[in-house]
Amino acid sequence: MNSTTPDGRYIVVKGQLWRCSNPLLKDDVRQRLVNELMAARRAVKAAKASAASEQLSVARAQVQKTKVALGERGLVWWDDGSPDFNRYFVANTPYADWYLSLAATNSSTPTRK
């Protein structure tokens, strides 16, 4: 189950928090950055396949740069002083009770066969 935290700051994947992109980015800017990120990830894959360590370093640096521009890494995009829980297990954060309530709600919902 992948869910976004109520404050919109994180998505939960396999019980771990991952910071969302800055929602204040304009749609065209966000799309351009996502396109750059996908190109950088393809470059990482290609560099791994060719065992080109210098190209791999450059591609990984581009992934990092783009993720920072999106707000997914680097300084947080919110300004209320709340700490960053990026890459924390949700159970070890203030979101634990919220996440447990989601799991309880989903387990009580009948599944269709």
Sine and cosine of phi, psi and omega as CSV:
sin_phi,cos_phi,sin_psi,cos_psi,sin_omega,cos_omega
0.00,0.00,0.86,-0.51,0.10,-0.99
-0.97,-0.24,0.79,-0.62,-0.01,-1.00
-0.67,-0.75,0.48,-0.88,0.09,-1.00
-0.99,-0.12,0.69,-0.72,0.00,-1.00
-0.88,0.48,0.43,-0.90,-0.04,-1.00
-0.83,0.56,-0.50,0.87,0.00,-1.00
-1.00,0.07,-0.03,1.00,0.05,-1.00
0.97,0.26,0.22,0.98,-0.07,-1.00
-1.00,0.06,-0.48,0.88,-0.10,-1.00
-0.68,-0.73,0.41,-0.91,0.24,-0.97
-0.93,-0.36,0.58,-0.82,0.01,-1.00
-0.98,-0.21,0.84,-0.54,0.04,-1.00
-0.80,-0.60,0.87,-0.49,-0.01,-1.00
0.78,0.63,0.67,0.75,0.06,-1.00
0.98,0.17,0.12,0.99,-0.04,-1.00
-0.88,-0.48,0.63,-0.78,0.02,-1.00
-0.99,0.10,0.71,-0.70,0.09,-1.00
-0.78,-0.63,0.79,-0.61,-0.07,-1.00
-0.90,0.43,0.70,-0.72,0.06,-1.00
-0.98,0.18,0.30,-0.95,0.10,-0.99
-0.91,0.42,0.41,-0.91,0.03,-1.00
-0.90,0.43,0.89,-0.46,-0.03,-1.00
-0.94,0.33,-0.19,0.98,0.01,-1.00
-1.00,0.10,-0.12,0.99,0.05,-1.00
-0.92,0.40,0.64,-0.77,0.08,-1.00
-0.92,0.40,0.53,-0.85,-0.07,-1.00
-0.82,0.57,-0.68,0.74,-0.03,-1.00
-0.93,0.37,-0.59,0.81,0.04,-1.00
-0.92,0.38,-0.72,0.69,0.01,-1.00
-0.86,0.50,-0.71,0.71,-0.01,-1.00
-0.89,0.45,-0.66,0.75,0.03,-1.00
-0.88,0.48,-0.69,0.73,0.01,-1.00
-0.92,0.39,-0.63,0.78,0.05,-1.00
-0.89,0.46,-0.67,0.74,0.05,-1.00
-0.88,0.48,-0.67,0.74,0.05,-1.00
-0.90,0.44,-0.65,0.76,0.01,-1.00
-0.89,0.46,-0.71,0.71,0.00,-1.00
-0.90,0.45,-0.64,0.77,0.04,-1.00
-0.90,0.44,-0.66,0.75,0.02,-1.00
-0.91,0.41,-0.63,0.78,0.04,-1.00
-0.91,0.41,-0.61,0.79,0.07,-1.00
-0.90,0.43,-0.61,0.79,0.04,-1.00
-0.91,0.42,-0.60,0.80,0.08,-1.00
-0.88,0.48,-0.74,0.68,-0.01,-1.00
-0.87,0.50,-0.72,0.69,-0.01,-1.00
-0.90,0.44,-0.66,0.75,0.00,-1.00
-0.91,0.41,-0.61,0.79,0.06,-1.00
-0.90,0.44,-0.67,0.74,-0.03,-1.00
-0.91,0.42,-0.55,0.84,-0.03,-1.00
-1.00,-0.09,-0.01,1.00,-0.02,-1.00
0.84,0.54,0.57,0.82,0.01,-1.00
-1.00,-0.05,1.00,-0.07,-0.13,-0.99
-0.90,0.43,-0.59,0.81,0.01,-1.00
-0.93,0.38,-0.67,0.74,0.04,-1.00
-0.90,0.43,-0.59,0.81,0.03,-1.00
-0.89,0.45,-0.69,0.72,0.03,-1.00
-0.88,0.47,-0.68,0.73,0.01,-1.00
-0.90,0.43,-0.69,0.72,-0.03,-1.00
-0.91,0.41,-0.68,0.73,0.02,-1.00
-0.90,0.43,-0.60,0.80,0.05,-1.00
-0.90,0.44,-0.60,0.80,0.03,-1.00
-0.93,0.38,-0.64,0.77,0.08,-1.00
-0.85,0.52,-0.75,0.66,0.00,-1.00
-0.86,0.51,-0.74,0.67,-0.02,-1.00
-0.86,0.52,-0.68,0.73,-0.04,-1.00
-0.94,0.33,-0.64,0.77,0.03,-1.00
-0.91,0.42,-0.58,0.82,0.08,-1.00
-0.91,0.42,-0.68,0.73,0.01,-1.00
-0.89,0.45,-0.56,0.83,0.04,-1.00
-0.97,0.26,-0.31,0.95,-0.04,-1.00
1.00,-0.06,0.08,1.00,-0.03,-1.00
-0.99,0.16,-0.31,0.95,0.06,-1.00
-0.66,-0.75,0.12,-0.99,0.00,-1.00
0.98,0.19,-0.48,-0.87,-0.01,-1.00
-0.90,0.43,0.59,-0.81,0.01,-1.00
-0.93,0.37,0.44,-0.90,-0.02,-1.00
-1.00,-0.04,-0.13,0.99,0.05,-1.00
-1.00,-0.07,0.35,-0.94,-0.12,-0.99
-0.81,-0.59,0.39,0.92,-0.01,-1.00
-1.00,-0.08,0.10,0.99,0.04,-1.00
1.00,0.10,0.01,1.00,0.02,-1.00
-0.91,0.41,0.61,-0.79,0.00,-1.00
-0.94,0.34,0.29,-0.96,0.02,-1.00
-1.00,-0.08,0.80,-0.60,0.03,-1.00
-0.93,-0.36,0.41,0.91,0.02,-1.00
-0.84,0.54,0.76,-0.65,0.03,-1.00
0.95,0.30,0.17,0.99,0.11,-0.99
-0.99,0.13,0.47,-0.88,0.19,-0.98
-0.95,0.30,0.74,-0.67,-0.09,-1.00
-0.83,0.56,-0.54,0.84,-0.01,-1.00
-0.90,0.45,-0.34,0.94,-0.03,-1.00
-0.98,-0.22,0.38,0.92,-0.06,-1.00
-0.73,-0.68,0.14,-0.99,0.08,-1.00
-0.90,0.43,-0.16,0.99,0.02,-1.00
-1.00,0.07,-0.02,1.00,-0.11,-0.99
-0.85,0.52,-0.75,0.66,-0.03,-1.00
-0.90,0.44,-0.67,0.74,0.06,-1.00
-0.85,0.53,-0.72,0.69,-0.05,-1.00
-0.92,0.40,-0.65,0.76,0.06,-1.00
-0.88,0.47,-0.62,0.79,0.02,-1.00
-0.91,0.41,-0.56,0.83,0.08,-1.00
-0.90,0.43,-0.71,0.70,-0.01,-1.00
-0.89,0.46,-0.65,0.76,0.01,-1.00
-0.91,0.41,-0.66,0.75,0.02,-1.00
-0.90,0.44,-0.70,0.71,-0.03,-1.00
-0.93,0.36,-0.53,0.85,-0.02,-1.00
-0.97,0.24,-0.37,0.93,0.01,-1.00
-1.00,0.02,-0.14,0.99,0.02,-1.00
-0.99,0.12,0.82,-0.58,0.00,-1.00
-0.89,0.47,0.60,-0.80,0.04,-1.00
-0.99,-0.16,0.52,-0.85,0.03,-1.00
-1.00,-0.03,0.57,-0.82,0.03,-1.00
-0.94,-0.35,0.00,0.00,0.00,0.00
